[in-house]
Amino acid sequence: MSLSAREEEILQSLEKALSDQYPVLERRLKHFANLSGGGWMVGIGFLYLLPGLGLLFLGLFSSSTWLGIVAFLVLNGGAYLASVRVNPVSLLRPNRAQSAPST
């Protein structure tokens, strides 16, 4: 269900008011929105996590050490791929290049 024209006006006025009051928050949110372009990496990372968990349980039930090691590597690879585009520190600190005054 789409928003009505009145609801869209209200949301736009709230967005403008927030960006006027909190310009640093606006910069941080825009920076975070730019990072979301790699959402497919998160999906690929989760696709590695599922077989990794399956291998882990298979290794536990079969008492196979080598299978547990492979599962550990697959799980860590998936976790890395899922989190490679997310940088929470950049959300806490403003970007130095954007906040520096231009000369």
Rosetta constraint file for C-alpha pairs under 8 A:
AtomPair CA 3 CA 7 HARMONIC 5.86 0.50
AtomPair CA 3 CA 8 HARMONIC 6.22 0.50
AtomPair CA 4 CA 8 HARMONIC 6.27 0.50
AtomPair CA 5 CA 9 HARMONIC 6.23 0.50
AtomPair CA 6 CA 10 HARMONIC 6.27 0.50
AtomPair CA 7 CA 11 HARMONIC 6.21 0.50
AtomPair CA 8 CA 12 HARMONIC 6.12 0.50
AtomPair CA 9 CA 13 HARMONIC 6.12 0.50
AtomPair CA 10 CA 14 HARMONIC 6.16 0.50
AtomPair CA 11 CA 15 HARMONIC 6.08 0.50
AtomPair CA 12 CA 16 HARMONIC 6.14 0.50
AtomPair CA 13 CA 17 HARMONIC 6.07 0.50
AtomPair CA 14 CA 18 HARMONIC 6.08 0.50
AtomPair CA 15 CA 19 HARMONIC 6.12 0.50
AtomPair CA 16 CA 20 HARMONIC 6.08 0.50
AtomPair CA 17 CA 21 HARMONIC 6.15 0.50
AtomPair CA 18 CA 22 HARMONIC 5.74 0.50
AtomPair CA 18 CA 23 HARMONIC 7.85 0.50
AtomPair CA 18 CA 26 HARMONIC 7.88 0.50
AtomPair CA 19 CA 23 HARMONIC 5.25 0.50
AtomPair CA 19 CA 25 HARMONIC 7.46 0.50
AtomPair CA 19 CA 26 HARMONIC 5.60 0.50
AtomPair CA 22 CA 26 HARMONIC 6.50 0.50
AtomPair CA 23 CA 27 HARMONIC 6.34 0.50
AtomPair CA 24 CA 28 HARMONIC 6.27 0.50
AtomPair CA 24 CA 94 HARMONIC 7.05 0.50
AtomPair CA 25 CA 29 HARMONIC 6.09 0.50
AtomPair CA 26 CA 30 HARMONIC 6.10 0.50
AtomPair CA 27 CA 31 HARMONIC 6.11 0.50
AtomPair CA 27 CA 94 HARMONIC 7.43 0.50
AtomPair CA 28 CA 32 HARMONIC 6.18 0.50
AtomPair CA 28 CA 90 HARMONIC 7.84 0.50
AtomPair CA 28 CA 91 HARMONIC 5.79 0.50
AtomPair CA 28 CA 92 HARMONIC 7.93 0.50
AtomPair CA 28 CA 94 HARMONIC 6.43 0.50
AtomPair CA 28 CA 95 HARMONIC 7.92 0.50
AtomPair CA 29 CA 33 HARMONIC 6.11 0.50
AtomPair CA 29 CA 91 HARMONIC 7.69 0.50
AtomPair CA 30 CA 34 HARMONIC 6.34 0.50
AtomPair CA 31 CA 35 HARMONIC 6.64 0.50
AtomPair CA 31 CA 91 HARMONIC 7.78 0.50
AtomPair CA 32 CA 36 HARMONIC 6.67 0.50
AtomPair CA 32 CA 91 HARMONIC 6.88 0.50
AtomPair CA 33 CA 37 HARMONIC 7.63 0.50
AtomPair CA 35 CA 85 HARMONIC 6.45 0.50
AtomPair CA 35 CA 86 HARMONIC 7.01 0.50
AtomPair CA 36 CA 85 HARMONIC 7.64 0.50
AtomPair CA 38 CA 42 HARMONIC 7.28 0.50
AtomPair CA 38 CA 85 HARMONIC 6.32 0.50
AtomPair CA 39 CA 43 HARMONIC 6.67 0.50
AtomPair CA 40 CA 44 HARMONIC 6.25 0.50
AtomPair CA 41 CA 45 HARMONIC 6.03 0.50
AtomPair CA 41 CA 81 HARMONIC 5.95 0.50
AtomPair CA 41 CA 82 HARMONIC 5.83 0.50
AtomPair CA 41 CA 84 HARMONIC 7.78 0.50
AtomPair CA 41 CA 85 HARMONIC 7.64 0.50
AtomPair CA 42 CA 46 HARMONIC 6.27 0.50
AtomPair CA 42 CA 81 HARMONIC 6.37 0.50
AtomPair CA 42 CA 82 HARMONIC 3.90 0.50
AtomPair CA 42 CA 83 HARMONIC 6.72 0.50
AtomPair CA 43 CA 47 HARMONIC 6.22 0.50
AtomPair CA 43 CA 82 HARMONIC 6.88 0.50
AtomPair CA 44 CA 48 HARMONIC 6.43 0.50
AtomPair CA 44 CA 78 HARMONIC 7.34 0.50
AtomPair CA 44 CA 81 HARMONIC 6.96 0.50
AtomPair CA 44 CA 82 HARMONIC 6.97 0.50
AtomPair CA 45 CA 49 HARMONIC 6.36 0.50
AtomPair CA 45 CA 77 HARMONIC 7.38 0.50
AtomPair CA 45 CA 78 HARMONIC 4.06 0.50
AtomPair CA 45 CA 79 HARMONIC 5.91 0.50
AtomPair CA 45 CA 80 HARMONIC 7.06 0.50
AtomPair CA 45 CA 81 HARMONIC 4.62 0.50
AtomPair CA 45 CA 82 HARMONIC 4.20 0.50
AtomPair CA 45 CA 83 HARMONIC 7.89 0.50
AtomPair CA 46 CA 50 HARMONIC 6.46 0.50
AtomPair CA 46 CA 78 HARMONIC 6.05 0.50
AtomPair CA 46 CA 79 HARMONIC 7.35 0.50
AtomPair CA 46 CA 82 HARMONIC 6.39 0.50
AtomPair CA 47 CA 51 HARMONIC 7.18 0.50
AtomPair CA 47 CA 78 HARMONIC 7.22 0.50
AtomPair CA 48 CA 52 HARMONIC 6.13 0.50
AtomPair CA 48 CA 74 HARMONIC 6.37 0.50
AtomPair CA 48 CA 75 HARMONIC 6.57 0.50
AtomPair CA 48 CA 77 HARMONIC 7.20 0.50
AtomPair CA 48 CA 78 HARMONIC 4.61 0.50
AtomPair CA 48 CA 79 HARMONIC 7.98 0.50
AtomPair CA 49 CA 53 HARMONIC 6.15 0.50
AtomPair CA 49 CA 74 HARMONIC 6.97 0.50
AtomPair CA 49 CA 75 HARMONIC 5.10 0.50
AtomPair CA 49 CA 78 HARMONIC 5.11 0.50
AtomPair CA 49 CA 79 HARMONIC 6.87 0.50
AtomPair CA 50 CA 54 HARMONIC 6.36 0.50
AtomPair CA 51 CA 55 HARMONIC 6.05 0.50
AtomPair CA 51 CA 74 HARMONIC 7.77 0.50
AtomPair CA 52 CA 56 HARMONIC 6.08 0.50
AtomPair CA 52 CA 71 HARMONIC 4.84 0.50
AtomPair CA 52 CA 72 HARMONIC 7.02 0.50
AtomPair CA 52 CA 73 HARMONIC 7.97 0.50
AtomPair CA 52 CA 74 HARMONIC 5.13 0.50
AtomPair CA 52 CA 75 HARMONIC 4.84 0.50
AtomPair CA 53 CA 57 HARMONIC 6.28 0.50
AtomPair CA 53 CA 71 HARMONIC 6.85 0.50
AtomPair CA 53 CA 75 HARMONIC 6.92 0.50
AtomPair CA 54 CA 58 HARMONIC 6.10 0.50
AtomPair CA 54 CA 71 HARMONIC 7.91 0.50
AtomPair CA 55 CA 59 HARMONIC 5.94 0.50
AtomPair CA 55 CA 67 HARMONIC 6.72 0.50
AtomPair CA 55 CA 68 HARMONIC 7.04 0.50
AtomPair CA 55 CA 70 HARMONIC 7.65 0.50
AtomPair CA 55 CA 71 HARMONIC 5.11 0.50
AtomPair CA 56 CA 60 HARMONIC 6.19 0.50
AtomPair CA 56 CA 67 HARMONIC 7.13 0.50
AtomPair CA 56 CA 68 HARMONIC 5.41 0.50
AtomPair CA 56 CA 71 HARMONIC 4.98 0.50
AtomPair CA 56 CA 72 HARMONIC 7.11 0.50
AtomPair CA 57 CA 61 HARMONIC 6.12 0.50
AtomPair CA 58 CA 62 HARMONIC 6.03 0.50
AtomPair CA 58 CA 67 HARMONIC 7.67 0.50
AtomPair CA 59 CA 63 HARMONIC 5.67 0.50
AtomPair CA 59 CA 64 HARMONIC 4.97 0.50
AtomPair CA 59 CA 65 HARMONIC 6.79 0.50
AtomPair CA 59 CA 66 HARMONIC 7.83 0.50
AtomPair CA 59 CA 67 HARMONIC 5.03 0.50
AtomPair CA 59 CA 68 HARMONIC 5.02 0.50
AtomPair CA 59 CA 71 HARMONIC 7.81 0.50
AtomPair CA 60 CA 64 HARMONIC 6.74 0.50
AtomPair CA 60 CA 68 HARMONIC 7.01 0.50
AtomPair CA 64 CA 68 HARMONIC 6.43 0.50
AtomPair CA 65 CA 69 HARMONIC 6.35 0.50
AtomPair CA 66 CA 70 HARMONIC 6.28 0.50
AtomPair CA 67 CA 71 HARMONIC 6.07 0.50
AtomPair CA 68 CA 72 HARMONIC 6.09 0.50
AtomPair CA 69 CA 73 HARMONIC 6.31 0.50
AtomPair CA 70 CA 74 HARMONIC 6.19 0.50
AtomPair CA 71 CA 75 HARMONIC 6.01 0.50
AtomPair CA 72 CA 76 HARMONIC 6.12 0.50
AtomPair CA 73 CA 77 HARMONIC 6.01 0.50
AtomPair CA 74 CA 78 HARMONIC 6.14 0.50
AtomPair CA 75 CA 79 HARMONIC 6.15 0.50
AtomPair CA 76 CA 80 HARMONIC 6.05 0.50
AtomPair CA 77 CA 81 HARMONIC 6.20 0.50
AtomPair CA 78 CA 82 HARMONIC 6.06 0.50
AtomPair CA 79 CA 83 HARMONIC 6.22 0.50
AtomPair CA 80 CA 84 HARMONIC 5.73 0.50
AtomPair CA 87 CA 91 HARMONIC 7.24 0.50
AtomPair CA 88 CA 92 HARMONIC 6.81 0.50
AtomPair CA 89 CA 93 HARMONIC 6.44 0.50
AtomPair CA 90 CA 94 HARMONIC 6.82 0.50
AtomPair CA 90 CA 95 HARMONIC 7.11 0.50
AtomPair CA 94 CA 98 HARMONIC 7.73 0.50
AtomPair CA 94 CA 99 HARMONIC 7.01 0.50
AtomPair CA 95 CA 99 HARMONIC 6.31 0.50
AtomPair CA 96 CA 100 HARMONIC 6.02 0.50
